[in-house]
Amino acid sequence: MLKHFLSLEWKSFFRSAALGTNIIIQIFKVLMALYFIAMFTIMGFAIYPALEDMGLEPMATVNKILIYYLLGDLILRYFVQKMPVVNIKPLLILPFNKNTIVHFALGKTLVSFFNLIHAFFFIPFSILLILNGFSVGHILLWHLAIMGLIFMNNSINVLINNKDSVLYPLVIVVIALGAAQYYKVFDITQYTAVFFQGLYTTYYLFLLPIGAAVALYYFAFKYFKNNLYLDEGLAKKTELAKTENFNWLNQFGTLGTFLKNDIRLLKRNKRARATVMASVFFLFYGLLFLGNMRGANRSEAIQIFAGIFVTGGFMLNFGQFVPSWDSSYYQLMMSQNIQYREYLSSKWWLMVIATLISALLASFYLYFGWNTYMLMLTGAVYNIGVNSHIVLLGGAYNKTPIDITVRKAFGDKQAFNFTNFIIAIPKIVVPLGLYGLGAYLYNEKTGMLFVLIAGILGFAFRNLVFKQIEKIYKTQKYATIAAYKQNH
């Protein structure tokens, strides 16, 4: 049975409408995986001597910070780890046991890179502990316990992946605990370190995380099995309809019609609303770089980098899924007498308005000085003039649909899209390159001016750029329709 499922996965990959793109994505995934494997391995071998040089006991120190390591892993998984996606509708009419379907889907997460990568840190670290006189038996039990905690995180992430109401309080708790420890108000590690140290010093405590991991897997299995039927797992969620006309947008013609659809999407759909929430969090992104950097110690290159994210949060989050937001009715839309230019313009104006609002809300960066806020505004101008076009250009090659109407038993609501990650690279590299060129030729002010001019020129020639983007969308039109049809 497992062989049959793997065969279906293999055929699905090579029969995909976006086979070429998928192969490139897999190559980049392998390269990224090798990079992180190398980094975790280096850290695993380097942390023991590094802690000793600092006068710290390695085992006790790692156990002390392990609580933050695990919480950080859980939060990262929520945003990045793909969920166990199985197209169950055709399987339910075939002689497949439901237990097998669920075990296969959950099993895909167990062999996830997010579980295996931790071994490249803890195995080297455990080897060094053994070589430095720690008990082999105790180290093995401690290591097994850590793996149990990692797999606990895996099952917890599967269960809460669609529940933002669980994630946001968790993030707040982690931030609050970190702040309380930093300001010496409350140190949770004094209590958690005792438990993690006990995983090493006792012969029985390791059974707790392993037992919890098994129990959580069983709970996830029962939960998804109970939802593995058409009436519930694949049923459309019905809600009370609300009439919102937005008649004031009618003066913009077809452009206004598209804008009304996007505004309704942002108001009514959970995932679309999440992009608005994310853009609010992006407003504070610059504080990561500026909070402890004052005056001459502050690099303008870092501030340009921060400005792109602070003012472009909505653009980067919402824009990366254009035109996937409309994938459920893309075929119908393309059969109408609709100009691509009007469709793309509505998306562009929505991102521009959001960028302007973000630039206004980011005025609290004036606390760091006028120069810092001017760099934020420079990032906003570049986002409007250049990055907005790169986002729309990337959308022409986006073949990943978003189902905003169906709740599946196995859904990929929060999945990280690697194609969008690759497309995002020029959005950051180009402005930093322009800034670096200007700073190299003259000074940092010239670098900022180069970025500003690029944004202004992009806005000035937007009509010419839109024509080229529209041509690309037309060439990709039927491939996009085929991809969206294949995935629905």
VEXLO-127203 format. One record per residue (C-alpha): residue in three letters; x, y, z. Coordinates in steps of 0.1 Angstrom, whole numbers, plus 5000, padded with zeros to 4 digits. Layout:
N
ALAXYZ
...
This chain:
488
MET500050005000
LEU502850245009
LYS504550164975
HIS501250254958
PHE500950594976
LEU504550674967
SER503850584931
LEU500950834931
GLU503151104946
TRP505751034919
LYS503251054891
SER501651374905
PHE505051544905
PHE506051444869
ARG502551504854
SER502251844870
ALA501552144847
ALA504452314863
LEU507052034860
GLY509952254849
THR509352504878
ASN508952214903
ILE512252064893
ILE514052404897
ILE512352444931
GLN513552104942
ILE517052184932
PHE517052494953
LYS515452304982
VAL518252054981
LEU520852334980
MET519152515009
ALA518952185028
LEU522652115024
TYR523452465036
PHE521352425068
ILE522752075074
ALA526252225072
MET525352515095
PHE523752285121
THR526652045120
ILE529152315125
MET527152455154
GLY526852105169
PHE530652065169
ALA531452435178
ILE529052495207
TYR530852275233
PRO534252445230
ALA532652785226
LEU530652745259
GLU533752625277
ASP535752925265
MET533053145280
GLY533352965313
LEU529952785310
GLU529152425316
PRO527952305281
MET525352045291
ALA523652275317
THR523752575294
VAL522152395265
ASN519452255288
LYS518852605301
ILE518052755267
LEU516352445253
ILE512852575261
TYR513452875238
TYR514952645211
LEU511752425211
LEU509352715212
GLY511252885183
ASP511152555164
LEU507352535169
ILE506752895157
LEU509052845127
ARG507252525117
TYR503852705118
PHE504952955091
VAL507252735070
GLN506552365073
LYS504252215048
MET501252035061
PRO500351675051
VAL498551745018
VAL496651445004
ASN493951474977
ILE491451254995
LYS488351294973
PRO489351034947
LEU490750794974
LEU487550774994
ILE485750584966
LEU488650334962
PRO489250024984
PHE491750205006
ASN491650175044
LYS491150515061
ASN493850435086
THR496350385058
ILE495550725042
VAL495950905075
HIS499050725085
PHE500650805051
ALA499751175053
LEU501051205089
GLY504050995080
LYS505051255055
THR505551505083
LEU507551265104
VAL510251235077
SER510151615072
PHE513351805070
PHE512152005100
ASN512551695121
LEU515751555106
ILE517751885107
HIS517851885145
ALA519851555145
PHE522751735127
PHE523051955158
PHE522351725186
ILE524351425174
PRO527651615171
PHE526951785204
SER526251445220
ILE529451295206
LEU531451575221
LEU529751525255
ILE530651155254
LEU534251225244
ASN534451465274
GLY533451215300
PHE529651225301
SER527950895305
VAL527150725272
GLY523850575285
HIS522650895300
ILE523551085268
LEU521650835247
LEU518550865269
TRP518751245268
HIS519151245231
LEU516051015227
ALA514151255249
ILE515051555227
MET513951375196
GLY510651295214
LEU510251675221
ILE510951755184
PHE508351505172
MET505951655198
ASN506351985181
ASN505651815148
SER502251675159
ILE501352005177
ASN502052195145
VAL499851965125
LEU496952015149
ILE497252395153
ASN498352485118
ASN494952645109
LYS494452805143
ASP495853155144
SER494053195177
VAL496652955191
LEU499753085174
TYR499453455183
PRO499053405220
LEU502053165218
VAL504153425201
ILE503153685227
VAL503953435255
VAL507453365241
ILE508153745237
ALA506853815272
LEU509053535287
GLY512153655268
ALA511554015279
ALA510853915315
GLN514153715316
TYR516053995299
TYR514954255325
LYS515354005353
VAL511653995363
PHE511053625358
ASP513353355345
ILE511453055333
THR514652865325
GLN515252815362
TYR512352575362
THR512552425327
ALA516352355330
VAL515652125360
PHE513351915338
PHE515751905308
GLN518651825331
GLY516551545346
LEU516351395311
TYR520051335315
THR520451255351
THR517650995355
TYR516950665337
TYR513150715335
LEU512251075328
PHE513051035291
LEU509850835288
LEU507751145293
PRO508551325260
ILE508550995241
GLY505250895255
ALA503851245249
ALA505051235213
VAL503250895207
ALA500151025224
LEU500051345203
TYR500551145171
TYR497650915181
PHE495451225189
ALA496351375155
PHE495551045138
LYS492151015154
TYR491351385147
PHE492051355110
LYS490551015106
ASN487251145121
ASN487251425095
LEU488151195066
TYR484751195049
LEU483151405022
ASP480251555043
GLU482651715068
GLY486251705056
LEU485451845021
ALA482252045029
LYS482052405020
LYS481652625050
THR478452835048
GLU478153165065
LEU475553435066
ALA476053655036
LYS476654025041
THR475954285015
GLU478854535010
ASN478454744979
PHE481454994980
ASN479555204955
TRP482055484957
LEU484455264937
ASN482055244907
GLN483555574894
PHE486755374885
GLY484955144861
THR486254784858
LEU489254884880
GLY486854964907
THR485054634903
PHE488354444909
LEU489154664938
LYS485854584954
ASN486454214950
ASP489854244967
ILE488554454996
ARG485754195002
LEU488453925001
LEU490554095027
LYS487454155049
ARG485953805047
ASN488653555041
LYS490853435070
ARG494053385051
ALA493653715033
ARG493153895066
ALA496253725079
THR498253925053
VAL496954245067
MET497954125102
ALA501354025090
SER501854375074
VAL501254525108
PHE503954315124
PHE506254415095
LEU505954775107
PHE508054685137
TYR510654485117
GLY513054775116
LEU513254775154
LEU515254455152
PHE518054655135
LEU517554995151
GLY516754925187
ASN520354885198
MET521955105171
ARG522355475177
GLY524055745159
ALA527355665141
ASN526955295149
ARG523955265126
SER524455145090
GLU522255315064
ALA522454995043
ILE520654805071
GLN518055085073
ILE517355055035
PHE516954685040
ALA514554745069
GLY512655015050
ILE511854765022
PHE510154535048
VAL508654795070
THR506654965042
GLY506254665020
GLY504854415044
PHE501454395027
MET502954394992
LEU505354105000
ASN502553905017
PHE499553974996
GLY501354034963
GLN503153704963
PHE499853524959
VAL498653714928
PRO496853574909
SER496353274932
TRP493853464953
ASP491453434923
SER492453074913
SER489052924922
TYR487253134895
TYR490253214873
GLN488953014844
LEU485553204845
MET487353534848
MET489553464818
SER486553374797
GLN485053724801
ASN485854034782
ILE488454144807
GLN491754324800
TYR494754194819
ARG495754554823
GLU492754644844
TYR493054324865
LEU496754394872
SER496154764878
SER493654684906
LYS496254464924
TRP498954724919
TRP496855014933
LEU495854794963
MET499554734971
VAL500455094965
ILE497755224988
ALA498854975015
THR502455085011
LEU501555455015
ILE499555365047
SER502455165060
ALA504855455053
LEU502555685073
LEU502255445102
ALA505955405102
SER506355765112
PHE507255645148
TYR510755575134
LEU511255955137
TYR512355865172
PHE515655745156
GLY515956065137
TRP514856225104
ASN517556045085
THR516155705096
TYR512555795086
MET513755925052
LEU515455595046
MET512055425054
LEU510355655029
THR513055575004
GLY512155205008
ALA508555295003
VAL509255474970
TYR511355184958
ASN508554944968
ILE505955144948
GLY508155204917
VAL510054874914
ASN509054604938
SER505354634930
HIS506254544894
ILE508454254904
VAL505654114925
LEU503254124896
LEU505853984873
GLY506353694896
GLY502653634897
ALA502753544860
TYR504653224869
ASN502753144901
LYS500952824895
THR499952744931
PRO496252784937
ILE494652904969
ASP491352744978
ILE489553004999
THR486152825000
VAL486952465010
ARG488152335043
LYS489852005036
ALA490751735061
PHE494351785050
GLY494852135040
ASP497952345032
LYS496652675044
GLN499952835057
ALA502452655035
PHE505652825025
ASN505952874987
PHE509552834976
THR508952994942
ASN507953314959
PHE511053294980
ILE513253284949
ILE511253574933
ALA511753774965
ILE515553774962
PRO515754064936
LYS513354274957
ILE516154294984
VAL519354244964
VAL518754514938
PRO518154804962
LEU521054704983
GLY523154674952
LEU522155024941
TYR522855164975
GLY526254984976
LEU527155124941
GLY526255484952
ALA528155454985
TYR531155314966
LEU531255584940
TYR530655874964
ASN529055834998
GLU526055685016
LYS523755975007
THR524455904970
GLY523555534976
MET520155644991
LEU519655874962
PHE520255594937
VAL517555384954
LEU515155674954
ILE515755754917
ALA515155394908
GLY511755404926
ILE510855734909
LEU511855604874
GLY509955284880
PHE506855484888
ALA507355724859
PHE507655434833
ARG504955214849
ASN502855224817
LEU505655074797
VAL506454814824
PHE502754724826
LYS502654654789
GLN505554404792
ILE504054234823
GLU500754204805
LYS502354034776
ILE503953784799
TYR500653714816
LYS499053644783
THR501753394773
GLN501253224806
LYS497453244806
TYR496652894795
ALA499352724815
THR498052904846
ILE494452794839
ALA495652434834
ALA497552444866
TYR494652584886
LYS492252344870
GLN494552054878
ASN494752144915
HIS490952194920
